[in-house]
Each structure stands twice: as structure tokens, then as C-alpha cells.
């Protein structure tokens, strides 16, 4: 049994978006055979229920209230990372290290990597969730800045990552593409792939489809995360009208938290657009015969929302970026294209061809059961840590 300290910029309870879902499930399964400790920022408005949920699984939990007004600003730290670099976290990290004396430290997200400089004599593993930072157009950091200032910050962030990753025992990435990118980016880095997964017992197909069940399009996301807002804005502005010309009654459900004004205003464009906001259980919308759309253009890694839809038996129509990193080489497991006309045509094709719909639904489920079950992925990570410790 190992003592594993996980450090995160986001409190993963409840697991409402991609990075939190990954941490939530890895903690859930790692904790079955290890003592897992969680040190994470928590937002000031968060309920203590979140901490109590974490304590039911973790050996112990150390929340730090995030106050970006008290961030440490230094010339050598990129702006996006400085929002998560505070004296409060430094102090709590020091206390926790002395208290827990972990065997392994797992540090998640680039914006938390500065804390590697405050940990000594313990193997530290960094999880890089998204290598899109290396591409200015793909990067979602600092999107609130002007293009000129964002370009300056992007250069600073890239230089920062090139140096900081060398300080870790190993870097965990989510896809083969990310492994190739980071090893080319810095040849000194040793990277290993631990993909994102899905709870195949929680997300599963509904067996019976009622004849009167309304078939709709569904997108799920946290919209303050820029790639999600960009995706749904792009779909409504460039694709949805093409679909409505042939299927005038098909509804679009925009599901999830962190609504921006631009996303909220989409409901005013067409009466067929329904914005749900945050909901307790997204499985209400991940039901056959709905169709899941993933018009994502930015970011990297594996899109957990796509895996959830596949596990639930919903055919996924996506951009190539949205399914990059997911093994979908089986015939008719997803339909992907970056062309807006083809994307729209694929939606119409699925609505009109029930046989094709059912084929994609079946194949998608097979893929996630085989390759993306959280139980298997967590065991792979556990074995990886054990192997590394045995070689020390």
C-alpha cells in the first residue's frame, strides 16, 4: 500500500467537468488499494459538502480556499499559472508533506507545476492533461487578453513548460499524440500514456427506445472553459441552420454549467435551442435515440464527454479534434469531419438511417468497454507508480 498525495488546482468533488472527472475516478479506484491524500484549491463559494464527499474516499483531504487576488506575481511565472500560485498553498503543501510523508506525489495541470520547487526527496509525477498549449491557435489560456498580449503570454508559457517538465520524475500524458509532442518539445522528458476513461457501469445504453421519444442533439460542457463555449458557438453559427433546413423540428440541448452570456443568448436565436444549465445527472440527456455532437476545435487530450456519450450508446458526430486520441478505428464507431457541410450531413444521415444509428451505438460501446474503463486505467496507473517506486 502506497501513500499517494494528489495536488490539483480544482477540487474534484463533485466531478462536473473533464479534469475533475478524471481525478475523481482515479482517486476512487486508487483509494481501494492505497492511502490517497488530496491537496486542492477550492472556490470560496463551494459547499463543505464537496469536502465531505472527498473525505468518504480519501485518507485525508486538505482544501485551500483560492484567492487569486493574493497570487504571487513573478516575471518567470506565466500569468495563467500565477492565478494558482499563492503563499497559502505553499504553506499548506509544506504542512501536508511533513504530516503525510507521501511515497508518491501526483501533480495535475500545468498551472500547478510551480509547486514542484517546494517538494523535496519524494518522486513527483506530473499529469499533462492537454498539450494544446504548444499551438497558439489551439491554446485556450489567456483568451481574455488581446491577441498581442496573449501571444506574449503564450510564448512565456511555452518557455516555462519546456523548463519545468524536466523537474519531474516522469510526465503522464493522455494520448499518443501528446506523448510524441512532449518528447519532441523536450527530449529530456520521459512520458507515459495513461488515458482518460469512463465509468462504464454508470453510463450505459438504455435498452428500449420508446416510439414517441423525441430525437434531439445534445452537447455537454462547462462553458467557462473556452473550448466548450467556442464549440457550441461554432456549431450554432455554422452548422445548425444546415441541419434545420432538412430537419426543422430537431432540438439542440446545450447542457452544463458555467454559462457565458454568449452561450445563454443562443436560446434567443432559435426556439429549438434549449439551454439547461447545470443538472444533477446528465444521463437524462444521454439517452438513445439522441445524437451527441462534439464540434470541438480547440484543446487536446481526450474528451471525457465523448467517452461518456459513447458508453451511453449515443452516436457521436464530431470534429477530428474532438475524437483525437480515442481509438475509433472500428468501422462506423464515430462520424468525424471538420467540414461544416459534412458535419450537418452526418446528423441528417443518422436521423434517417436507424440501422446506421444502431451500428455506431453498438460499436462505440464496445470500444469504451475494451479500452476506457476507469477500473482498468486506474490499475494501470497504480502499477506504474509501484514499478517506479520499486526501481528507486
C-alpha positions as CSV (number, residue, x, y, z in Angstrom):
1,X,0.0,0.0,0.0
2,X,1.4,3.4,-1.1
3,X,0.7,6.8,0.3
4,X,-0.2,9.0,-2.7
5,X,-0.6,12.8,-2.5
6,X,-2.6,14.3,-5.3
7,X,-2.2,18.1,-5.9
8,X,-4.8,19.8,-8.0
9,X,-5.9,23.4,-8.9
10,X,-9.5,22.2,-8.9
11,X,-11.5,20.4,-6.2
12,X,-12.8,17.3,-8.0
13,X,-15.9,16.8,-5.9
14,X,-18.5,16.9,-7.3
15,X,-17.0,15.8,-10.7
16,X,-18.6,18.3,-13.1
17,X,-16.1,18.6,-15.9
18,X,-13.3,16.8,-17.7
19,X,-10.3,17.3,-15.4
20,X,-12.4,16.8,-12.3
21,X,-14.0,13.7,-13.6
22,X,-10.6,12.2,-14.3
23,X,-9.3,13.0,-10.8
24,X,-12.5,11.8,-9.2
25,X,-12.3,8.4,-10.8
26,X,-8.6,7.8,-10.4
27,X,-8.9,8.7,-6.7
28,X,-11.9,6.4,-6.4
29,X,-10.1,3.4,-7.6
30,X,-6.6,4.1,-6.4
31,X,-8.0,4.5,-2.9
32,X,-9.1,0.9,-2.9
33,X,-5.5,-0.3,-2.5
34,X,-3.7,2.8,-1.4
35,X,-3.9,5.7,1.0
36,X,-4.8,8.7,-1.2
37,X,-4.5,12.2,0.1
38,X,-5.9,15.2,-1.8
39,X,-4.5,18.7,-1.6
40,X,-6.5,21.1,-3.8
41,X,-7.8,24.5,-4.3
42,X,-11.5,25.0,-3.5
43,X,-13.5,28.0,-4.6
44,X,-14.8,30.4,-1.8
45,X,-18.4,29.7,-2.7
46,X,-18.0,25.9,-2.6
47,X,-20.1,23.9,-0.1
48,X,-18.5,21.9,2.6
49,X,-20.5,19.0,1.1
50,X,-17.7,18.8,-1.5
51,X,-15.1,18.3,1.2
52,X,-17.2,15.7,3.0
53,X,-17.7,13.8,-0.3
54,X,-13.9,13.7,-0.8
55,X,-13.3,12.5,2.8
56,X,-15.5,9.5,2.2
57,X,-12.9,8.2,-0.3
58,X,-9.6,9.8,0.6
59,X,-7.5,9.0,3.6
60,X,-7.5,12.8,4.2
61,X,-8.3,16.0,2.4
62,X,-6.6,19.4,2.5
63,X,-8.7,22.1,0.8
64,X,-7.2,25.6,0.3
65,X,-9.5,28.4,-0.5
66,X,-8.4,30.0,-3.7
67,X,-8.0,33.8,-3.7
68,X,-6.4,34.9,-7.0
69,X,-6.1,38.4,-5.6
70,X,-3.3,37.0,-3.4
71,X,-1.4,35.3,-6.1
72,X,2.3,35.5,-6.3
73,X,3.3,37.5,-9.4
74,X,6.9,37.0,-10.7
75,X,8.4,37.6,-14.1
76,X,9.4,33.9,-14.5
77,X,5.8,32.6,-13.9
78,X,3.2,32.9,-16.7
79,X,0.1,34.8,-15.9
80,X,-2.2,31.7,-16.1
81,X,0.0,29.8,-13.6
82,X,0.2,32.8,-11.3
83,X,-3.5,32.7,-10.6
84,X,-2.9,29.4,-8.8
85,X,0.4,30.2,-7.1
86,X,-0.2,31.5,-3.6
87,X,1.6,31.6,-0.3
88,X,-1.5,29.9,1.3
89,X,-0.9,26.8,-0.9
90,X,2.9,26.9,-0.4
91,X,2.3,26.8,3.4
92,X,-0.3,24.1,3.3
93,X,1.8,22.0,1.0
94,X,4.7,22.2,3.4
95,X,2.5,21.2,6.3
96,X,0.9,18.3,4.4
97,X,4.3,16.9,3.2
98,X,5.5,16.8,6.8
99,X,2.3,15.3,8.1
100,X,1.6,12.7,5.4
101,X,5.2,11.9,4.3
102,X,3.9,10.5,1.0
103,X,5.6,7.9,-1.1
104,X,4.4,9.5,-4.4
105,X,3.3,12.9,-5.3
106,X,1.0,13.4,-8.3
107,X,0.7,17.0,-9.5
108,X,-2.0,17.8,-12.1
109,X,-2.2,20.6,-14.7
110,X,0.5,22.9,-15.9
111,X,-0.8,25.8,-13.8
112,X,0.2,23.9,-10.7
113,X,3.7,22.9,-11.7
114,X,5.4,25.7,-9.8
115,X,4.9,23.7,-6.6
116,X,7.4,21.1,-7.8
117,X,10.0,23.6,-6.4
118,X,8.6,23.2,-2.9
119,X,8.7,19.4,-2.8
120,X,11.9,17.5,-2.0
121,X,13.1,13.9,-1.7
122,X,9.9,12.4,-3.0
123,X,9.2,11.2,-6.6
124,X,6.9,13.6,-8.3
125,X,4.8,12.8,-11.4
126,X,3.2,15.4,-13.5
127,X,0.0,14.8,-15.4
128,X,-0.2,17.0,-18.6
129,X,-3.9,17.0,-19.4
130,X,-3.7,19.0,-22.6
131,X,-0.7,19.7,-24.9
132,X,-2.6,22.3,-26.9
133,X,-0.6,25.0,-25.2
134,X,2.2,24.3,-27.7
135,X,-0.1,25.7,-30.5
136,X,-1.0,29.4,-30.2
137,X,-4.3,29.0,-32.1
138,X,-5.2,25.8,-30.2
139,X,-4.2,27.1,-26.7
140,X,-7.1,28.2,-24.5
141,X,-5.0,30.1,-21.9
142,X,-5.4,33.8,-21.5
143,X,-8.3,34.1,-24.0
144,X,-9.4,37.2,-22.1
145,X,-6.4,39.2,-23.4
146,X,-5.9,40.9,-26.7
147,X,-4.2,38.8,-29.4
148,X,-0.9,40.7,-29.0
149,X,-0.8,40.3,-25.2
150,X,-2.0,36.7,-25.5
151,X,0.8,35.9,-27.9
152,X,3.4,37.4,-25.4
153,X,1.9,35.3,-22.6
154,X,1.8,32.2,-24.8
155,X,5.5,32.4,-25.6
156,X,6.2,32.8,-21.9
157,X,4.0,29.8,-21.1
158,X,5.7,27.6,-23.7
159,X,9.2,28.5,-22.4
160,X,8.0,27.9,-18.9
161,X,6.7,24.4,-19.7
162,X,9.9,23.4,-21.5
163,X,11.9,24.1,-18.4
164,X,9.5,23.0,-15.7
165,X,8.8,19.5,-17.1
166,X,12.4,18.5,-16.6
167,X,11.9,18.6,-12.8
168,X,9.5,15.7,-12.7
169,X,10.3,12.0,-12.3
170,X,8.0,11.4,-15.3
171,X,5.2,13.1,-17.2
172,X,1.9,11.4,-17.7
173,X,0.0,12.2,-20.9
174,X,-3.4,11.2,-22.2
175,X,-2.8,10.3,-25.8
176,X,-0.1,9.0,-28.2
177,X,-0.2,12.4,-30.0
178,X,0.5,14.2,-26.7
179,X,3.4,11.8,-25.9
180,X,5.0,12.5,-29.3
181,X,4.5,16.2,-28.8
182,X,6.0,16.5,-25.4
183,X,9.0,14.3,-26.2
184,X,9.7,16.3,-29.3
185,X,9.2,19.5,-27.3
186,X,11.7,18.5,-24.7
187,X,13.7,15.3,-25.5
188,X,14.8,15.1,-21.8
189,X,11.2,14.2,-20.8
190,X,10.2,10.7,-20.1
191,X,6.4,10.4,-20.9
192,X,3.9,7.6,-20.4
193,X,0.4,7.3,-21.6
194,X,-2.5,6.9,-19.0
195,X,-5.6,7.8,-20.9
196,X,-8.8,9.3,-19.6
197,X,-11.6,6.9,-19.1
198,X,-15.3,6.5,-18.4
199,X,-17.5,4.8,-15.8
200,X,-19.0,2.0,-18.0
201,X,-21.3,0.9,-15.2
202,X,-22.7,4.4,-14.7
203,X,-23.0,5.3,-18.4
204,X,-24.7,2.6,-20.3
205,X,-27.3,2.4,-23.1
206,X,-31.0,2.4,-22.4
207,X,-32.2,-0.9,-23.9
208,X,-35.7,0.2,-25.0
209,X,-36.4,3.3,-27.1
210,X,-40.0,4.5,-26.9
211,X,-41.6,5.2,-30.3
212,X,-42.7,8.6,-29.2
213,X,-39.3,9.6,-27.7
214,X,-38.1,12.9,-29.2
215,X,-34.8,12.6,-31.1
216,X,-32.5,15.6,-30.3
217,X,-29.0,16.8,-30.5
218,X,-27.0,17.1,-27.3
219,X,-23.8,18.9,-26.3
220,X,-22.4,18.9,-22.7
221,X,-19.8,21.2,-21.3
222,X,-18.6,23.7,-18.7
223,X,-18.8,26.8,-20.8
224,X,-16.3,29.0,-18.8
225,X,-13.8,26.6,-20.3
226,X,-13.2,28.4,-23.6
227,X,-13.0,25.4,-25.9
228,X,-16.6,24.3,-24.9
229,X,-18.0,27.8,-25.5
230,X,-16.2,28.0,-28.8
231,X,-17.5,24.6,-29.9
232,X,-21.2,25.3,-29.3
233,X,-21.0,28.9,-30.7
234,X,-19.3,27.4,-33.8
235,X,-22.0,24.7,-34.2
236,X,-24.9,27.1,-33.9
237,X,-23.4,29.7,-36.2
238,X,-22.1,27.4,-38.9
239,X,-23.8,24.0,-38.8
240,X,-27.2,24.0,-37.1
241,X,-29.0,26.0,-39.7
242,X,-27.9,23.5,-42.4
243,X,-29.5,20.7,-40.3
244,X,-32.7,22.7,-39.7
245,X,-33.3,23.1,-43.4
246,X,-33.9,19.4,-43.6
247,X,-34.9,18.6,-40.0
248,X,-36.8,21.7,-39.0
249,X,-38.1,20.3,-35.7
250,X,-34.9,18.8,-34.3
251,X,-33.9,20.3,-31.0
252,X,-30.5,21.2,-29.6
253,X,-29.9,20.7,-25.9
254,X,-27.0,22.7,-24.5
255,X,-26.3,21.0,-21.2
256,X,-23.8,22.0,-18.4
257,X,-22.5,24.6,-16.0
258,X,-20.6,27.9,-16.3
259,X,-22.9,29.5,-18.9
260,X,-21.4,32.6,-20.5
261,X,-23.6,35.4,-21.9
262,X,-22.8,34.4,-25.4
263,X,-24.0,30.8,-24.8
264,X,-27.1,32.0,-22.9
265,X,-28.0,34.2,-25.8
266,X,-28.1,31.2,-28.2
267,X,-31.6,30.4,-26.9
268,X,-32.8,33.6,-28.4
269,X,-31.6,32.6,-31.9
270,X,-34.0,29.7,-32.4
271,X,-36.9,28.2,-30.4
272,X,-35.4,24.7,-30.9
273,X,-32.4,25.6,-28.8
274,X,-32.8,24.6,-25.1
275,X,-30.2,25.6,-22.5
276,X,-30.5,23.5,-19.4
277,X,-27.7,25.0,-17.2
278,X,-26.1,22.7,-14.7
279,X,-28.0,19.5,-14.0
280,X,-27.6,16.7,-11.4
281,X,-27.4,13.8,-13.8
282,X,-26.5,14.3,-17.5
283,X,-27.7,10.7,-18.2
284,X,-31.2,12.3,-18.7
285,X,-29.9,13.6,-22.0
286,X,-27.5,10.8,-22.9
287,X,-30.3,8.5,-23.9
288,X,-30.9,6.8,-27.2
289,X,-32.2,7.9,-29.8
290,X,-30.4,11.3,-29.1
291,X,-27.3,12.2,-31.0
292,X,-24.2,13.6,-29.3
293,X,-22.4,16.4,-31.1
294,X,-18.8,17.3,-30.4
295,X,-17.9,20.3,-32.6
296,X,-14.7,21.0,-30.6
297,X,-12.0,22.9,-32.4
298,X,-9.6,23.8,-29.5
299,X,-7.6,21.9,-26.9
300,X,-6.0,18.4,-26.8
301,X,-6.1,15.3,-24.7
302,X,-9.1,13.0,-24.6
303,X,-12.6,14.5,-24.4
304,X,-14.3,12.7,-21.4
305,X,-17.7,13.9,-22.6
306,X,-17.3,12.0,-25.9
307,X,-16.4,8.8,-24.0
308,X,-19.5,9.2,-21.8
309,X,-21.7,9.6,-24.8
310,X,-20.1,6.5,-26.4
311,X,-20.6,4.5,-23.3
312,X,-24.3,5.5,-23.1
313,X,-24.7,4.3,-26.7
314,X,-25.2,7.7,-28.3
315,X,-23.6,8.0,-31.7
316,X,-21.1,10.9,-31.7
317,X,-20.7,13.3,-34.6
318,X,-17.5,15.2,-34.1
319,X,-14.7,17.3,-35.4
320,X,-11.5,15.4,-35.8
321,X,-10.0,17.3,-32.8
322,X,-12.9,16.1,-30.5
323,X,-12.1,12.4,-31.1
324,X,-8.3,12.6,-31.5
325,X,-6.7,10.3,-29.0
326,X,-9.7,8.0,-28.9
327,X,-9.3,4.6,-30.5
328,X,-12.2,4.7,-33.0
329,X,-10.6,2.7,-35.8
330,X,-13.5,0.3,-35.9
331,X,-15.8,0.7,-38.9
332,X,-18.6,3.2,-38.1
333,X,-17.8,3.9,-34.4
334,X,-18.0,7.7,-34.7
335,X,-18.6,10.1,-37.6
336,X,-16.0,12.9,-37.7
337,X,-15.3,15.7,-40.0
338,X,-14.0,19.3,-39.8
339,X,-16.2,20.3,-42.8
340,X,-19.4,22.1,-41.6
341,X,-21.4,20.7,-44.5
342,X,-20.3,17.1,-43.9
343,X,-20.9,17.5,-40.2
344,X,-24.5,18.6,-40.9
345,X,-25.0,15.8,-43.4
346,X,-23.8,13.2,-40.9
347,X,-26.5,14.4,-38.5
348,X,-29.2,14.1,-41.1
349,X,-27.9,10.7,-42.1
350,X,-28.1,9.3,-38.6
351,X,-31.6,10.6,-38.1
352,X,-32.8,9.0,-41.2
353,X,-30.9,5.7,-41.0
354,X,-31.8,3.7,-37.9
355,X,-29.6,0.8,-38.9
356,X,-26.5,3.1,-39.1
357,X,-27.5,4.7,-35.8
358,X,-27.7,1.3,-34.0
359,X,-24.4,0.1,-35.6
360,X,-22.5,3.2,-34.4
361,X,-24.1,2.9,-30.9
362,X,-23.1,-0.7,-30.6
363,X,-19.5,-0.2,-31.8
364,X,-18.9,2.8,-29.6
365,X,-19.9,0.9,-26.5
366,X,-17.6,-2.0,-27.4
367,X,-14.7,0.5,-27.7
368,X,-15.1,2.1,-24.3
369,X,-15.6,-1.2,-22.5
370,X,-12.4,-2.5,-24.0
371,X,-10.1,0.5,-23.8
372,X,-11.6,3.2,-21.4
373,X,-13.0,1.5,-18.3
374,X,-11.8,3.6,-15.3
375,X,-11.1,0.4,-13.3
376,X,-8.5,-0.8,-15.9
377,X,-7.0,2.7,-16.3
378,X,-6.6,3.2,-12.5
379,X,-4.9,-0.2,-12.2
380,X,-2.5,0.8,-15.0
381,X,-1.6,4.0,-13.1
382,X,-1.3,2.1,-9.8
383,X,1.1,-0.4,-11.5
384,X,3.1,2.4,-13.0
385,X,3.7,4.0,-9.6
386,X,4.6,0.7,-8.0
387,X,7.0,-0.1,-10.7
388,X,8.7,3.4,-10.4
389,X,9.0,3.0,-6.6
390,X,10.5,-0.5,-6.9
391,X,13.2,0.9,-9.1
392,X,14.3,3.7,-6.7
